């Protein structure tokens, strides 16, 4: 939904995505490993 509202804003979308993932995993978004971040980005592209 965020990507639909802000289609040209890739960085904030990623931060929101990482924050949601972090909340689900009880982690800070910055502690999510790079492989997982890449997997999440692929799902929204």
Helices and strands as residue ranges (DSSP letters): H 2-5, H 10-25, G 29-31, H 34-44
